[in-house]
Amino acid sequence: MTRTPPWGAVTVLEEGPRYRINRIVIKPGNHMSTQMHYHRSEHWVVVAGTARVICNGVATLLKQKESTYVPMNTAHRIENPGVIPLVMIEVQNGEYLGDDDIIRFPDEET
C-alpha cells in the first residue's frame, strides 16, 4: 500500500503485530509535519539523499547509510534539504501503530 501526501510517498513494505516497515520518499525542499507518537518508536535509515532530522528541537544531518532512532513521546520532523529525492527505510516498533497515534504540531519553518 502506498500513500502519496504532497511532500512525497510512504509505502508499507511489511507489517506485523508490533512493527511496520515503510519506504519513505521526501521530495527535494519538502518535509513531513512535526509529530509525536505515544505508543511507538521509529528508526530511520537513509538510503539515498540527505535528511535533516529534528528531534526535540535538535537538528542533525544524515547522509546515505546513516541512521537515527526516535523514541516514543519525542517531537520529530524530517526534511529534505537536498536536490534529489530523500529515500529512507523506517522501522516502527511499539504496542500500537495506528494512524490515530500521530500527534501533529503546527509547523514552524526552521
VMD Tcl script that draws the C-alpha trace (Angstrom):
set ca {
  {0.00 0.00 0.00}
  {1.35 3.44 -0.94}
  {0.16 6.84 0.32}
  {1.15 9.97 -1.62}
  {1.00 13.08 0.58}
  {2.06 16.36 -1.07}
  {5.64 16.03 0.22}
  {6.34 12.55 -1.23}
  {5.28 8.93 -0.69}
  {5.03 6.25 2.01}
  {4.97 2.59 1.00}
  {4.31 -0.14 3.58}
  {6.82 -2.92 2.88}
  {5.89 -5.26 5.71}
  {3.97 -5.23 8.97}
  {3.27 -7.44 11.93}
  {1.56 -7.13 15.32}
  {4.17 -4.79 16.85}
  {6.13 -3.45 13.87}
  {5.78 -1.85 10.44}
  {8.49 -1.24 7.82}
  {7.96 1.70 5.43}
  {9.82 3.10 2.45}
  {9.55 6.89 2.69}
  {10.37 9.31 -0.15}
  {10.50 13.05 0.52}
  {10.73 15.41 -2.45}
  {13.58 17.96 -2.54}
  {12.79 21.03 -0.43}
  {9.86 19.31 1.33}
  {9.26 17.92 4.82}
  {6.85 15.84 6.88}
  {4.88 17.58 9.60}
  {6.31 17.83 13.10}
  {4.76 14.95 15.02}
  {4.97 12.65 18.02}
  {3.74 9.16 18.93}
  {2.72 7.85 22.36}
  {2.88 4.15 21.52}
  {5.72 3.63 19.04}
  {9.35 4.43 18.37}
  {10.87 4.83 14.91}
  {14.26 4.02 13.42}
  {15.18 5.67 10.11}
  {17.94 4.61 7.70}
  {18.82 6.95 4.81}
  {19.08 5.00 1.54}
  {19.55 7.97 -0.84}
  {19.81 11.73 -0.45}
  {20.24 13.83 2.68}
  {17.88 14.06 5.65}
  {17.63 16.91 8.11}
  {16.12 15.31 11.20}
  {14.80 17.49 14.01}
  {14.27 15.59 17.27}
  {13.16 17.54 20.36}
  {14.36 20.74 18.68}
  {17.86 19.41 17.84}
  {18.70 19.25 14.12}
  {21.01 16.58 12.65}
  {22.04 15.94 9.04}
  {22.06 12.32 7.90}
  {23.59 11.06 4.66}
  {23.25 7.78 2.80}
  {23.91 4.73 5.05}
  {23.38 6.77 8.25}
  {20.51 6.27 10.67}
  {18.79 7.67 13.74}
  {16.39 6.47 16.41}
  {13.31 8.42 17.54}
  {11.98 7.28 20.94}
  {8.29 7.34 21.86}
  {6.98 10.70 23.14}
  {9.56 12.68 21.14}
  {8.59 15.51 18.78}
  {10.26 14.93 15.41}
  {10.33 16.07 11.80}
  {12.19 15.02 8.63}
  {13.20 17.48 5.92}
  {14.88 17.05 2.56}
  {17.32 19.96 2.14}
  {18.87 18.38 -0.96}
  {18.25 18.46 -4.70}
  {17.45 14.74 -5.14}
  {14.63 12.75 -3.50}
  {15.34 11.59 0.05}
  {14.67 7.84 0.37}
  {14.52 6.25 3.83}
  {13.55 2.98 5.39}
  {11.50 3.47 8.55}
  {11.01 0.75 11.15}
  {8.14 1.49 13.52}
  {8.02 -0.58 16.69}
  {5.50 -0.48 19.53}
  {2.36 -1.75 21.15}
  {0.09 0.26 18.82}
  {0.83 1.51 15.28}
  {-2.49 3.12 14.26}
  {-2.55 6.48 12.47}
  {-4.58 7.96 15.34}
  {-1.38 7.78 17.45}
  {0.12 10.57 15.31}
  {0.03 13.86 17.22}
  {0.78 16.68 14.74}
  {2.20 20.03 15.79}
  {1.92 23.34 13.92}
  {4.91 23.61 11.60}
  {7.39 26.39 12.04}
  {9.83 26.92 9.20}
  {13.31 26.22 10.56}
}
mol new
graphics top color blue
foreach p $ca { graphics top sphere $p radius 0.5 }
foreach p [lrange $ca 0 end-1] q [lrange $ca 1 end] { graphics top cylinder $p $q radius 0.2 }
display resetview
